[in-house]
Amino acid sequence: MRKLLEVERFDERRSASKERSQNYEDVLIVGQPVQISLKKLAPSQTKLIILNTSGEVELFTSTDQIVSTQTPLSLEQFPEINLLSRTFSDQIKDRSLQISFQDDNGRQLSLVKLKLTVVRVCLDIDADRDGVIDEDNPQKADWKWGINGHGAVLLVNSDRDIVYSNQEDDDTKRLIKGLLDLKDFSFMIVRKTGLRDLPSGYELYLSVNKDIGKKIRIYDELDRDSYELIGPGRIRAKIRDTNRDILLAIEGLSYPQPFTQKWWEVEPTFLK
C-alpha cells in the first residue's frame, strides 16, 4: 500500500509558535487506499487527534474499522489510518484531510492540512477475448486458460509479413509498419477519467519489470509514428496526454518457457 507523508517527521524545533501548521498536497487514485502514519507525524506530547475531511474521502483502519471525524481519538489506538476515495475529482485539490494533534488537556500542538486530488486512470485490455476492449473489466488482472477463460491473449510477432522480402523479421523491428503488422498485435487502452490536466508535478507512466521488458514491446498510438514505448532496455514510459483515451499496441517477442510464469503484467503508475 502506498504511504502518504512517509518522509515527514514532526520537528519540534521547526517553529517556535505554539500552534504549528504544516500544509501538503497529494494525489489519490480512485479505489486505491493509501496510508498515513499519524504516530510519525505527531509531536512527542500528543495524546489525542481530531480528523476532519472535506469532499468524498473515507477513513478506516488496517482492520477496515471506520474512523470517526470531528471527535477526539486516542493516538495510541489510531497510530495510522488509511484513506480511500471512490470518485474522481472535478477540480484540482477539491478534497482535504485535516489532522489536529493535541495533548491530554486538549491543547493543539500541531495541525497538518493535506489537500487531495483524486484521479481515475484505467489500463484496459480484451479481458474476455471477444475482440472488444471493455472498460474496466473485473477480470482484466486475472488469467484463466481455455475456451471460457479470461485475460488478454498476446501474440508473438515473429513472422515476416512479405515472405520473399529482404526486410528484417517483425520481431527485430522497433516500430509498426503498415496494416500487415497490426494483425499480429494485441491492443490496450489507457483511459483517463476526470480532470483535463494532472496536478502540477505529477506524471503518468506505464511500467513493467525487467524480465517482462525483454519479452514484449509496447507502441504508442497508431495515428503517430508508432515508435516503441516499452521493450528490451526500456521498462518505463511516460504517457504524454492524460486528458483522453490512448490506444497502445503490444506484441510478444518470445514464447513462454515450460514451467515458467505464462502471464505478464503492465501497470500504470503516478510519479511525483
C-alpha positions as CSV (number, residue, x, y, z in Angstrom):
1,M,0.0,0.0,0.0
2,R,1.3,3.5,-0.9
3,K,2.1,5.7,2.1
4,L,1.5,9.5,2.2
5,L,3.8,11.9,4.1
6,E,6.1,8.9,4.7
7,V,9.3,11.1,4.7
8,E,7.8,13.7,7.1
9,R,8.7,13.7,10.8
10,F,7.5,16.3,13.2
11,D,10.4,18.6,14.1
12,E,9.6,20.5,17.4
13,R,12.5,22.8,16.6
14,R,11.0,23.8,13.2
15,S,8.8,26.6,14.7
16,A,8.7,28.5,18.0
17,S,5.0,29.1,17.6
18,K,2.6,27.4,20.0
19,E,0.3,26.3,17.1
20,R,2.4,24.8,14.3
21,S,0.7,24.2,10.9
22,Q,2.0,22.1,8.1
23,N,0.4,22.1,4.6
24,Y,0.8,19.4,1.9
25,E,-0.9,18.2,-1.2
26,D,-1.0,14.8,-2.9
27,V,-2.9,12.7,-5.4
28,L,-5.1,9.7,-4.8
29,I,-6.2,7.0,-7.3
30,V,-9.8,6.0,-7.3
31,G,-10.3,2.8,-5.4
32,Q,-6.7,2.5,-4.2
33,P,-6.2,3.1,-0.4
34,V,-3.2,5.0,0.9
35,Q,-1.8,5.0,4.4
36,I,-0.7,7.8,6.8
37,S,1.3,7.1,9.9
38,L,-0.1,9.5,12.5
39,K,2.4,8.4,15.1
40,K,5.3,9.6,12.9
41,L,3.7,13.0,12.3
42,A,2.7,13.6,15.9
43,P,4.7,15.8,18.3
44,S,6.1,13.9,21.3
45,Q,3.4,15.1,23.8
46,T,0.4,14.1,21.5
47,K,-2.3,12.1,23.2
48,L,-5.3,12.9,21.1
49,I,-6.0,13.5,17.4
50,I,-9.0,15.1,15.7
51,L,-9.6,14.3,12.0
52,N,-11.7,16.4,9.6
53,T,-12.3,15.7,5.9
54,S,-13.9,17.6,3.1
55,G,-15.1,16.1,-0.2
56,E,-15.5,12.4,-0.7
57,V,-12.7,10.8,1.4
58,E,-13.1,7.7,3.5
59,L,-11.0,7.0,6.6
60,F,-10.5,3.5,8.1
61,T,-8.0,1.4,10.0
62,S,-6.0,-1.6,8.8
63,T,-8.8,-3.8,10.1
64,D,-11.4,-1.9,8.0
65,Q,-12.8,-0.1,11.0
66,I,-14.3,3.2,10.1
67,V,-12.5,6.1,11.7
68,S,-14.7,8.9,13.2
69,T,-14.1,12.5,12.3
70,Q,-14.6,15.7,14.3
71,T,-14.2,13.9,17.6
72,P,-11.1,13.3,19.7
73,L,-9.4,10.0,19.2
74,S,-6.6,8.3,21.1
75,L,-3.3,8.4,19.1
76,E,-2.4,5.1,20.8
77,Q,-5.5,3.4,19.4
78,F,-5.1,5.0,16.0
79,P,-1.4,5.2,15.2
80,E,-2.1,5.1,11.5
81,I,-5.1,5.5,9.2
82,N,-6.0,4.6,5.6
83,L,-7.6,7.0,3.1
84,L,-9.8,5.9,0.2
85,S,-11.8,7.8,-2.4
86,R,-14.3,6.1,-4.7
87,T,-14.9,9.0,-7.0
88,F,-12.6,11.3,-9.1
89,S,-12.1,15.0,-8.6
90,D,-14.0,17.6,-10.5
91,Q,-11.3,20.2,-9.7
92,I,-7.7,20.1,-8.5
93,K,-7.4,19.9,-4.7
94,D,-11.2,19.6,-4.1
95,R,-10.7,17.1,-1.2
96,S,-8.8,17.5,2.0
97,L,-7.8,15.9,5.3
98,Q,-7.0,18.0,8.4
99,I,-5.2,16.4,11.4
100,S,-5.1,18.2,14.7
101,F,-2.6,16.8,17.3
102,Q,-3.4,17.6,20.9
103,D,-2.1,16.9,24.3
104,D,-4.1,15.3,27.1
105,N,-5.6,18.7,28.0
106,G,-6.9,19.2,24.5
107,R,-4.3,21.9,23.7
108,Q,-3.4,21.8,20.0
109,L,0.3,21.0,19.4
110,S,0.3,20.8,15.6
111,L,-2.1,21.0,12.6
112,V,-1.5,19.1,9.4
113,K,-3.5,20.0,6.3
114,L,-3.5,17.7,3.3
115,K,-5.1,18.9,0.0
116,L,-6.0,16.0,-2.2
117,T,-6.8,15.5,-5.9
118,V,-8.4,12.2,-6.9
119,V,-7.9,10.8,-10.4
120,R,-9.0,7.7,-12.2
121,V,-6.9,6.0,-14.8
122,C,-7.6,2.6,-16.2
123,L,-5.5,0.3,-18.4
124,D,-8.0,-1.8,-20.3
125,I,-7.5,-5.0,-22.4
126,D,-9.7,-7.5,-24.2
127,A,-10.1,-9.5,-21.0
128,D,-13.0,-11.7,-22.2
129,R,-11.3,-12.4,-25.6
130,D,-14.3,-11.3,-27.7
131,G,-12.4,-8.8,-29.8
132,V,-13.6,-5.7,-27.8
133,I,-11.6,-3.8,-25.2
134,D,-14.2,-3.4,-22.4
135,E,-13.9,-0.6,-19.9
136,D,-12.6,-1.8,-16.5
137,N,-13.4,-5.5,-17.0
138,P,-13.3,-7.0,-13.5
139,Q,-11.2,-10.0,-14.8
140,K,-8.6,-8.0,-16.6
141,A,-6.0,-8.6,-13.8
142,D,-6.6,-12.4,-13.8
143,W,-5.7,-15.2,-16.2
144,K,-7.6,-18.4,-16.9
145,W,-6.8,-20.9,-19.7
146,G,-9.5,-22.4,-22.0
147,I,-12.4,-21.5,-24.2
148,N,-14.2,-20.0,-21.2
149,G,-11.1,-18.4,-19.8
150,H,-10.3,-14.7,-19.4
151,G,-7.2,-12.5,-19.7
152,A,-5.9,-10.9,-22.9
153,V,-4.0,-13.1,-25.3
154,L,-0.7,-11.7,-26.5
155,L,0.7,-12.8,-29.9
156,V,4.4,-13.3,-30.6
157,N,5.1,-11.2,-33.8
158,S,7.9,-13.3,-35.2
159,D,6.9,-13.7,-38.8
160,R,8.0,-11.9,-42.0
161,D,4.9,-10.3,-43.5
162,I,6.3,-10.3,-47.0
163,V,7.8,-13.8,-47.4
164,Y,10.3,-13.0,-50.2
165,S,11.3,-9.6,-48.9
166,N,14.8,-8.8,-47.8
167,Q,13.4,-6.8,-44.9
168,E,14.1,-7.9,-41.3
169,D,11.7,-10.2,-39.5
170,D,9.0,-8.5,-37.5
171,D,10.4,-9.3,-34.1
172,T,13.6,-7.3,-34.8
173,K,11.8,-4.1,-35.8
174,R,11.2,-1.2,-33.3
175,L,8.2,0.4,-35.0
176,I,4.9,-0.6,-36.7
177,K,5.0,-0.8,-40.4
178,G,1.6,-0.9,-42.0
179,L,-1.6,-3.0,-41.8
180,L,0.1,-6.4,-42.1
181,D,1.8,-5.7,-38.8
182,L,-1.4,-4.9,-37.0
183,K,-2.9,-8.4,-37.4
184,D,-0.1,-9.6,-35.2
185,F,-0.7,-7.2,-32.3
186,S,-2.9,-7.1,-29.2
187,F,-4.2,-3.7,-28.0
188,M,-4.6,-1.8,-24.8
189,I,-6.4,1.4,-24.0
190,V,-5.2,3.9,-21.3
191,R,-8.4,5.5,-20.2
192,K,-8.4,8.8,-18.4
193,T,-11.5,9.9,-16.5
194,G,-11.8,13.2,-14.6
195,L,-9.5,16.2,-14.7
196,R,-8.2,17.5,-18.0
197,D,-4.7,18.0,-16.6
198,L,-2.9,16.3,-13.7
199,P,-1.8,18.4,-10.7
200,S,1.5,20.2,-11.2
201,G,4.5,17.9,-10.7
202,Y,2.7,14.6,-11.4
203,E,3.2,12.4,-14.4
204,L,1.7,9.1,-15.6
205,Y,3.9,6.2,-16.6
206,L,3.4,2.7,-17.9
207,S,5.9,0.2,-16.4
208,V,6.9,-3.5,-16.4
209,N,9.6,-5.4,-14.6
210,K,12.9,-6.1,-16.3
211,D,12.1,-9.7,-17.1
212,I,8.9,-8.8,-18.9
213,G,10.6,-5.8,-20.7
214,K,12.8,-8.4,-22.5
215,K,9.8,-10.3,-23.9
216,I,7.4,-7.6,-25.1
217,R,7.2,-4.3,-27.0
218,I,4.5,-1.7,-26.5
219,Y,4.0,1.0,-29.1
220,D,2.3,4.4,-28.8
221,E,-1.0,5.2,-30.5
222,L,-1.4,4.2,-34.1
223,D,-2.0,7.6,-35.7
224,R,1.5,8.7,-34.8
225,D,4.9,7.2,-35.9
226,S,4.2,4.3,-33.5
227,Y,7.6,4.0,-32.1
228,E,8.5,1.7,-29.2
229,L,7.5,2.9,-25.7
230,I,8.5,-0.2,-23.8
231,G,10.7,-3.1,-24.8
232,P,14.2,-4.6,-24.2
233,G,16.2,-2.0,-22.4
234,R,13.3,0.3,-21.6
235,I,10.8,-0.8,-18.9
236,R,9.0,2.6,-18.2
237,A,7.5,5.1,-20.5
238,K,5.7,8.4,-19.9
239,I,2.1,8.8,-21.1
240,R,2.2,12.3,-22.6
241,D,-1.5,13.0,-22.8
242,T,-3.7,12.3,-19.8
243,N,-6.9,14.1,-20.9
244,R,-8.1,11.4,-23.3
245,D,-8.1,7.7,-24.1
246,I,-4.9,6.4,-25.8
247,L,-4.7,3.3,-27.9
248,L,-1.5,1.2,-27.5
249,A,-0.3,-1.8,-29.5
250,I,1.6,-4.7,-27.8
251,E,3.5,-7.6,-29.2
252,G,5.3,-10.6,-27.8
253,L,9.0,-11.2,-28.6
254,S,9.3,-14.7,-27.2
255,Y,7.2,-17.7,-26.2
256,P,6.9,-18.7,-22.5
257,Q,9.2,-21.5,-21.5
258,P,7.8,-24.6,-19.8
259,F,7.2,-24.4,-16.1
260,T,7.5,-20.6,-16.0
261,Q,5.0,-17.8,-15.5
262,K,2.9,-17.5,-18.6
263,W,1.1,-14.2,-17.8
264,W,2.7,-10.8,-17.8
265,E,1.6,-7.6,-16.1
266,V,1.7,-4.0,-17.3
267,E,0.7,-1.3,-14.9
268,P,0.1,2.5,-14.9
269,T,1.9,4.4,-12.1
270,F,1.9,8.0,-11.0
271,L,5.2,9.7,-10.2
272,K,5.8,13.0,-8.5
